[in-house]
Amino acid sequence: MKATNIRRGNIIRHNNGLYRVLSMEHVTPGKGRAHVQTKLRNLRDGTQTEVRFRSSDDVEKIALETKEMQFLYDDQDGYHFMDTTTYEQVMLTGEALGDPVKYLLPEMTVTMEWFEGEPIGVELPPAVELRVVETAPGIKDSTAQAQRKPAKMENGLTVQVPSFIEEGELIRVSTIDGSYAERAK
């Protein structure tokens, strides 16, 4: 595919490595040639890099196999998952997983991505439900601005939540940017 068709979330091959596109921007300067500026994460070691492609460059998009997997637990070796149909277990390191480790909870079902028979990462749902375990009491004053306060979730993640959220509540957190989405029902 042409570089202008790169989209966030695509897996591409670049310099004999597999990369997930974290962000892309099509730049058309007033003078000079248009290009696509991308931020990529290496799927093998988790390192990030920025790459500039000319608009006319060809890029190899990689199709991945996917399997439903259940997150079991994490230890000093890594994060352990089980195939929900064959009960086979696999382990991925925190570097290979990247940002999704912040949202994993035991028994959570995720979509694991595979390339040539090897697990390379997980795809999370757009939002996950997490329980608030620690936050300041609600702020009760009239203001035109929405008040936000930090709240610690059951998995250790800290999220800025509206002032009416109390300890023990279940909320939805966006896995895209880590922001509060809404109260869970």
N, C-alpha and C positions, 0 to 999 in steps of 0.2 A: 504494500500500500504506500501511497505518497505520505510524506511527513505531515502534510496539512490535515491528514485524516487521523492522526494520533489523538486519542482521547484519554482522559484521566481514568486510571484503572486498567488500561491495556497492558498486556505483557508483550515486550518486544525483545528481539535479539540485537545486541549492539556490542561490537568488539568481542564476539564469541562468548558473551555472557547474557544471562536472562535478567531483564529489568522490568519492574512494575513502574508505570508512569504515575507519579504522585501529582504532578501539575504540568500544564502546558499552556503556552501563550503564543498566539500567532502575532508576530511583530511586523508591521509594515512601516519602515522608517520613511521620512520624506525624501531622503536621498539614500541610494543604495538598494540592495535587494531585500525582499521579504524573507523572513526566516521563522522557524518554530523553536522557541526556547522551552526546554523541558527540564523537570527535576525528576530523576530516576532513582529507584532503590534496587540494589543488586539483590536478587532472590537467594543467592548462595550465602553471602556474608553480611547482608543487611546494610552495607555502606550506601550512602547517598552521593549522587553526583549531578551536576548540571551539564546538559549537553545541548548544543545549538545545531539544528538541522537546517539545511537550505530547503526552501519550499519544494524544490524539484527532487530532493533525495528520496530514494526508495528505502522503506523500513520494513523489516520482516516481523509481522505480527504472529505471535505464537498462540495456538489453541491449546488449552489445558484440559485434562480430564478432571472430573470432580467426583467426590464421594462424600456421602453424609457420614460425619464422624462425631463422636461424643467426647468432650473434654473430660478427662478423668481427674488428673492432679498434676501439680508441678513439684519438682524437687531440684537438687543441685545439678542434676544432669540435664534437665530440660522440662518440656511440657509434653504430657502423655495423653494420647488420644486412642479411642477404640472405634473400629469400623462397626457400625450398628447392624450390619447384616452377617459378617463373617466372624466378628468378635476378635479380629486380629488387632494387635496394638502397635502403634508407631509413636516415635518421639521426635519432637522438633526442638531446636534450641531457641532461646529468646531472641537471638540475633536474626535467625531465619524468619521468625514470626513478625518481628517489628512491632508496630503500634497495637495490633489486636490483643497482645498479652494484657493490656490494661483493662480489657472488658471481659476476660474469660472467667467463668464461674464453674465449679464442678457440676457435672451432668448437663452442661450446656451443649446443644447440638449445633455444629458448625459445618460449613462446606469446606472440605480440604481440597486443595488444588494439587494435582500431580502432573509431573512432566517426565516422560520416558520411564514410568514405573517408580519414580522417586517423589516423596511428598516435598513440596516447596513452600507451602503457606496455607493460610486459612482465609476464608471470606466470611465476614460477620454479617448479620442482618443490619439494616439501617439504624436500628435502635435496640438497646438492651434494657431490661428492667433490673434496677439495682435498689437495694434498701439503704436508706440513710441511717448510719450508726452514730454520727456525731455532728452536731451543728449548734450554732448559737440560738437562743430563744427568738421567736418572731418579733419583728419590730413593728410596733403599733403606732404609727404617726401618719397623718395625712400628707401625702406628697404627690406631686404630679409625675415624678420619676419613679420607675419601678426599682425598688431596693433589692440588691443581691447580696448574698452572704455565702461564704464557703461551707460546703457540707462534705463530710468524709463518708464514702460509700463502703459497703461490706467487703469489697475487694481491695480497699486502700486508696482508690481513686478519689481525688478531690474535685468537686464540681461546683460552679457558682449557681446557686438556686435562688428562686424568689423568697422573700422574707417570710411568707406564710408556710413554707415547708418545715415540718417538724421531724424530730428523731423518730425512727421506726417506720416512716412512710416509704412506700415503694414508688419510685419515679422512673421515667424513661429517659435514657441518656443517649444522645446521638453518637454512633460509632464513627461518624465522619469527622466531626470536629470536637467531640468530648463535651458538648454543651447540653444543658438541661433542655428537654423537649416538652415534657408534660408529666402530670401525675399519672401513675398507672392505675388501672381500674381494678 
